[in-house]
């Protein structure tokens, strides 16, 4: 799963990137004119994986992974933001960082801290970027039609629909895509089509934090998920040892680190679950879209397993634990099931795939 952090300059986006990835990218990048993006990979914490590791003591332990991309941005002379669009390709979602912290040292480019205004600006930037892309494509196809190249007529019809929506400030995500549209526009990277979660970057105290209630209302009405934490504080916490971090979190009455909060929200936004493969060689968590079939899940491991799929032996993690960590006991209770290729994999399934190639 790949998540891009995107925001206006001086929003604290890179600070949050560092907090989530434990990297140490320069947080003063907002003073530079160049657009530069960064990537970090984190392991998805899962107590179930930790428990399975304690049971099997495998040679190798593999958690699911989440890739974060800190998307480069700079302010153009016309006042609009320019993003590193190349870095947005292949992202599953966008995390929109909204500045809510006050700081005399970090001057907001628009002169004041206003979360609602910034959210409106960012969402408008996404729509504007898509509108420019759509208009350029329409212009190219219309030029081809004048030369009697008519193979893209259907695409042109859809593009004009997109243009009408965007001009009325309606994101492409509001348009329901059918199979034909998905095929036609697979290579396009529409910003306003990406699933979005807003991250309010708070100050270290209430007095250092702007009012976010109006911005929250806006997001609620738009159906956009949002979370909040202090990026600067979370970056400091991420650099502590596990023991010191737990003490610090308790002292500050923070229920869970920002990474855990973000991952839970991202899994909910994208409707993702995990299944496990276990054994003495490796315990591994596999992150997949909810509702995919056993055969599709097998393909996540290797295409040959999907191609030669016979059956999936499935045991729910909860049933495994309640059976004393014993497959023999679970099988005697009828909890180990043989499922076919159309079985819908559930969160926490422990699966052994039977295949023949």
C-alpha positions as CSV (number, residue, x, y, z in Angstrom):
1,X,0.0,0.0,0.0
2,X,1.4,3.4,-1.0
3,X,0.3,6.7,0.6
4,X,1.4,10.1,-0.5
5,X,1.8,13.0,1.9
6,X,0.7,16.2,0.2
7,X,0.2,19.7,1.4
8,X,0.9,23.4,1.0
9,X,4.4,24.7,1.6
10,X,5.2,25.2,5.4
11,X,2.4,22.8,6.4
12,X,4.8,20.6,8.3
13,X,4.4,17.8,5.8
14,X,8.0,16.6,5.9
15,X,7.9,16.7,9.7
16,X,5.0,14.3,9.7
17,X,6.8,12.2,7.1
18,X,9.7,11.9,9.5
19,X,7.4,11.1,12.4
20,X,5.8,8.3,10.4
21,X,8.9,6.8,8.9
22,X,11.6,7.6,11.5
23,X,13.7,9.2,8.7
24,X,15.4,12.5,9.1
25,X,14.7,14.5,6.0
26,X,15.4,18.2,6.1
27,X,12.3,19.9,7.4
28,X,13.5,23.3,6.2
29,X,12.9,22.2,2.6
30,X,10.1,24.8,2.3
31,X,12.8,27.5,1.7
32,X,14.0,25.8,-1.5
33,X,12.6,26.5,-4.9
34,X,13.2,23.0,-6.3
35,X,10.5,20.2,-6.0
36,X,11.9,17.1,-4.3
37,X,10.0,14.1,-3.1
38,X,11.2,11.4,-0.7
39,X,10.1,7.8,0.0
40,X,10.1,5.8,3.2
41,X,8.9,2.3,4.0
42,X,7.4,1.2,7.4
43,X,6.4,-2.1,8.8
44,X,2.7,-2.3,9.7
45,X,2.5,-3.1,13.5
46,X,0.3,-6.1,14.2
47,X,0.0,-7.9,17.5
48,X,-1.2,-11.0,15.8
49,X,2.0,-11.2,13.8
50,X,4.0,-10.8,16.9
51,X,2.1,-13.6,18.6
52,X,2.5,-16.0,15.6
53,X,6.2,-15.2,15.7
54,X,6.3,-16.2,19.4
55,X,4.5,-19.5,18.6
56,X,6.4,-20.6,15.4
57,X,9.8,-18.9,16.1
58,X,10.4,-18.8,12.3
59,X,13.7,-18.1,10.5
60,X,12.1,-15.0,9.0
61,X,9.4,-12.6,10.1
62,X,7.7,-10.3,7.6
63,X,5.1,-7.7,8.4
64,X,2.9,-6.0,5.8
65,X,4.5,-2.7,4.6
66,X,3.3,0.8,4.0
67,X,5.2,3.0,1.6
68,X,5.1,6.8,2.4
69,X,5.9,9.3,-0.3
70,X,6.6,12.9,0.8
71,X,5.4,14.7,-2.3
72,X,7.5,17.7,-3.3
73,X,5.7,21.0,-3.6
74,X,6.5,24.7,-4.3
75,X,4.5,27.9,-4.7
76,X,4.4,29.2,-8.3
77,X,4.5,32.9,-9.2
78,X,0.8,32.8,-9.9
79,X,0.1,31.8,-6.3
80,X,-0.9,28.2,-7.0
81,X,1.0,25.2,-5.8
82,X,3.1,23.0,-8.1
83,X,3.3,19.4,-7.0
84,X,5.7,16.6,-8.1
85,X,3.1,14.8,-10.2
86,X,5.5,12.0,-11.1
87,X,5.7,11.0,-7.5
88,X,1.9,10.7,-7.3
89,X,1.8,7.9,-9.9
90,X,0.9,4.5,-8.5
91,X,-0.2,5.9,-5.1
92,X,-3.2,4.2,-3.5
93,X,-4.2,7.3,-1.5
94,X,-3.3,10.9,-0.6
95,X,-2.8,12.2,2.9
96,X,-3.5,15.9,2.8
97,X,-1.5,17.6,5.5
98,X,-3.4,20.7,6.9
99,X,-1.5,23.2,9.0
100,X,-3.1,23.9,12.3
101,X,0.0,24.9,14.3
102,X,1.0,28.5,15.0
103,X,4.6,29.5,14.8
104,X,6.3,32.9,14.6
105,X,9.4,31.1,13.1
106,X,7.5,29.4,10.3
107,X,5.5,32.0,8.5
108,X,2.5,30.8,6.6
109,X,2.8,31.7,2.9
110,X,-0.7,33.1,2.9
111,X,0.0,35.3,6.0
112,X,-2.2,33.5,8.5
113,X,-3.0,30.0,9.8
114,X,-6.5,29.1,8.5
115,X,-7.2,25.3,8.2
116,X,-10.5,25.7,6.4
117,X,-9.0,28.0,3.8
118,X,-6.0,25.7,3.2
119,X,-8.3,22.6,2.8
120,X,-10.4,24.5,0.2
121,X,-7.2,25.6,-1.5
122,X,-5.8,22.1,-1.7
123,X,-8.9,20.5,-2.9
124,X,-9.2,23.3,-5.5
125,X,-5.6,22.7,-6.6
126,X,-6.4,19.0,-7.2
127,X,-9.4,19.9,-9.4
128,X,-7.4,22.6,-11.2
129,X,-4.5,20.1,-12.0
130,X,-7.1,17.6,-13.3
131,X,-8.8,20.2,-15.4
132,X,-5.6,21.2,-17.1
133,X,-4.8,17.5,-17.8
134,X,-8.3,16.9,-19.2
135,X,-8.3,20.1,-21.4
136,X,-4.9,19.1,-22.9
137,X,-6.1,15.7,-23.7
138,X,-9.3,17.0,-25.2
139,X,-7.3,19.4,-27.4
140,X,-5.1,16.6,-28.6
141,X,-8.0,14.2,-29.5
142,X,-9.9,17.0,-31.3
143,X,-6.8,17.7,-33.4
144,X,-6.6,14.1,-34.3
145,X,-10.3,14.0,-35.3
146,X,-9.5,16.7,-37.8
147,X,-7.1,14.3,-39.4
148,X,-9.8,11.7,-39.5
149,X,-8.3,9.7,-36.5
150,X,-11.5,8.7,-34.8
151,X,-10.4,5.8,-32.5
152,X,-10.6,8.0,-29.4
153,X,-14.2,9.4,-29.8
154,X,-15.5,7.5,-26.8
155,X,-12.6,8.8,-24.6
156,X,-13.4,12.3,-25.8
157,X,-17.1,11.9,-24.6
158,X,-15.9,10.9,-21.1
159,X,-13.3,13.7,-21.0
160,X,-16.0,16.3,-21.8
161,X,-18.1,14.9,-18.9
162,X,-15.0,15.2,-16.6
163,X,-14.4,18.8,-17.8
164,X,-18.0,19.8,-17.0
165,X,-17.7,18.3,-13.5
166,X,-14.3,19.9,-12.8
167,X,-15.4,23.3,-14.0
168,X,-18.2,23.0,-11.4
169,X,-15.7,22.1,-8.7
170,X,-16.9,18.5,-8.6
171,X,-14.0,16.0,-8.2
172,X,-13.6,13.1,-10.5
173,X,-14.0,10.8,-7.5
174,X,-17.7,11.7,-7.6
175,X,-18.1,10.1,-11.0
176,X,-18.8,6.4,-11.0
177,X,-16.4,4.5,-13.3
178,X,-17.5,1.4,-15.2
179,X,-15.2,-1.2,-16.6
180,X,-14.7,0.6,-19.9
181,X,-13.8,3.8,-18.2
182,X,-11.3,2.1,-15.9
183,X,-9.7,0.6,-18.9
184,X,-9.6,3.9,-20.9
185,X,-8.2,6.0,-18.0
186,X,-5.9,3.5,-16.3
187,X,-2.9,5.4,-17.2
188,X,-4.2,8.8,-16.0
189,X,-3.3,10.1,-12.5
190,X,-6.3,12.2,-11.6
191,X,-5.6,13.9,-8.3
192,X,-9.2,14.5,-7.5
193,X,-9.9,10.8,-7.9
194,X,-7.5,9.5,-5.3
195,X,-8.9,8.4,-1.9
196,X,-8.1,11.2,0.6
197,X,-7.5,11.4,4.3
198,X,-6.8,14.8,5.9
199,X,-4.2,15.1,8.6
200,X,-4.4,18.1,10.9
201,X,-0.9,19.1,12.0
202,X,-1.5,20.5,15.5
203,X,0.6,22.7,17.7
204,X,2.3,21.4,20.8
205,X,-0.4,23.0,23.0
206,X,-4.0,24.3,22.6
207,X,-2.6,27.9,22.6
208,X,-0.3,26.9,19.7
209,X,-3.2,25.4,17.7
210,X,-5.7,27.1,15.4
211,X,-9.4,26.3,15.6
212,X,-10.1,23.3,13.2
213,X,-13.8,23.0,13.9
214,X,-14.9,24.7,10.6
215,X,-12.4,22.6,8.6
216,X,-13.7,19.4,10.3
217,X,-17.3,20.4,9.4
218,X,-16.2,20.9,5.8
219,X,-14.5,17.5,5.6
220,X,-17.5,15.8,7.3
221,X,-19.9,17.2,4.7
222,X,-17.5,16.2,1.9
223,X,-17.2,12.6,3.3
224,X,-13.5,13.0,3.8
225,X,-11.9,11.1,6.7
226,X,-9.6,13.1,9.0
227,X,-7.2,12.6,11.9
228,X,-5.1,14.9,14.0
229,X,-1.8,14.9,15.9
230,X,1.2,17.2,16.4
231,X,3.8,16.4,13.8
232,X,6.7,18.0,15.7
233,X,5.9,16.1,18.9
234,X,5.4,12.8,17.1
235,X,8.7,13.2,15.3
236,X,10.4,13.6,18.6
237,X,8.5,10.5,20.0
238,X,9.5,8.4,17.0
239,X,13.2,8.9,17.8
240,X,12.9,7.5,21.4
241,X,13.5,3.9,22.5
242,X,10.4,1.7,22.8
243,X,10.6,2.0,26.6
244,X,11.0,5.8,26.7
245,X,8.3,6.2,24.0
246,X,5.7,4.3,26.1
247,X,6.5,6.4,29.1
248,X,6.3,9.6,27.1
249,X,3.0,8.7,25.5
250,X,1.5,8.0,28.9
251,X,2.8,11.3,30.3
252,X,1.2,13.2,27.4
253,X,-2.0,11.1,27.5
254,X,-1.5,10.1,23.9
255,X,-3.4,6.8,23.3
256,X,-1.3,5.6,20.4
257,X,1.6,6.8,18.2
258,X,0.7,8.7,15.0
259,X,1.8,5.8,12.8
260,X,-0.7,3.4,14.4
261,X,-3.5,5.9,14.1
262,X,-2.6,6.6,10.4
263,X,-2.4,2.9,9.5
264,X,-5.8,2.1,11.1
265,X,-7.3,5.0,9.2
266,X,-5.6,4.1,5.9
267,X,-6.8,0.5,6.1
268,X,-10.3,1.7,6.8
269,X,-10.2,4.2,4.0
270,X,-9.0,1.7,1.4
271,X,-10.9,-1.2,2.9
272,X,-7.8,-3.4,3.4
273,X,-7.3,-6.5,5.5
274,X,-4.5,-9.0,6.3
275,X,-4.1,-12.7,6.0
276,X,-1.2,-14.7,7.3
277,X,1.0,-17.5,6.0
278,X,2.9,-19.4,8.8
279,X,5.5,-22.0,9.3
280,X,9.0,-22.7,10.7
281,X,10.6,-20.9,7.7
282,X,8.5,-17.7,7.8
283,X,5.6,-16.0,9.4
284,X,4.3,-13.3,6.9
285,X,1.4,-10.9,6.9
286,X,-0.2,-10.1,3.5
287,X,-2.1,-6.8,3.0
288,X,-5.0,-7.2,0.5
289,X,-8.2,-5.4,-0.5
290,X,-11.1,-6.8,1.5
291,X,-13.4,-9.1,-0.4
292,X,-10.9,-10.6,-2.8
293,X,-11.1,-14.4,-3.5
294,X,-8.7,-17.1,-2.3
295,X,-7.3,-17.4,-5.8
296,X,-6.7,-13.7,-6.0
297,X,-5.0,-13.7,-2.6
298,X,-2.8,-16.6,-3.8
299,X,-1.7,-14.5,-6.7
300,X,-0.4,-11.9,-4.2
301,X,2.1,-14.5,-3.1
302,X,3.0,-15.8,-6.5
303,X,1.3,-16.0,-9.9
304,X,2.1,-19.8,-10.1
305,X,0.1,-20.4,-6.9
306,X,-2.9,-18.7,-8.4
307,X,-2.5,-20.4,-11.8
308,X,-2.3,-23.9,-10.2
309,X,-4.8,-23.2,-7.4
310,X,-6.5,-26.3,-6.0
311,X,-7.7,-25.5,-2.5
312,X,-7.0,-23.1,0.4
313,X,-6.7,-24.6,3.9
314,X,-8.1,-21.8,6.2
315,X,-8.0,-21.3,9.9
316,X,-9.1,-18.0,11.6
317,X,-6.4,-16.5,13.8
318,X,-8.8,-16.2,16.7
319,X,-9.7,-19.9,16.4
320,X,-6.0,-20.8,16.3
321,X,-5.4,-19.0,19.6
322,X,-8.5,-20.5,21.2
323,X,-7.4,-23.9,20.2
324,X,-4.2,-23.6,22.2
325,X,-2.1,-22.7,19.1
326,X,-2.7,-26.2,17.7
327,X,-3.8,-27.0,14.2
328,X,-4.6,-30.6,15.4
329,X,-7.0,-29.3,18.1
330,X,-8.5,-26.8,15.7
331,X,-9.0,-29.5,13.0
332,X,-10.7,-31.8,15.5
333,X,-13.2,-29.0,16.3
334,X,-13.9,-28.6,12.6
335,X,-12.4,-25.1,12.6
336,X,-9.9,-25.8,9.8
337,X,-11.7,-25.5,6.5
338,X,-10.9,-26.4,2.9
339,X,-12.1,-23.5,0.7
340,X,-12.4,-23.1,-3.1
341,X,-11.1,-20.4,-5.4
342,X,-14.1,-18.2,-4.9
343,X,-13.8,-18.1,-1.1
344,X,-13.7,-14.4,0.1
345,X,-10.6,-14.0,2.3
346,X,-11.3,-12.5,5.8
347,X,-9.1,-10.4,8.0
348,X,-7.0,-12.6,10.2
349,X,-7.3,-15.8,8.1
350,X,-4.3,-18.1,8.3
351,X,-4.0,-19.8,4.9
352,X,-2.1,-22.6,3.4
353,X,-2.6,-22.8,-0.4
354,X,-2.6,-26.1,-2.2
355,X,-1.6,-25.8,-5.8
356,X,-0.2,-27.8,-8.7
357,X,1.8,-26.3,-11.7
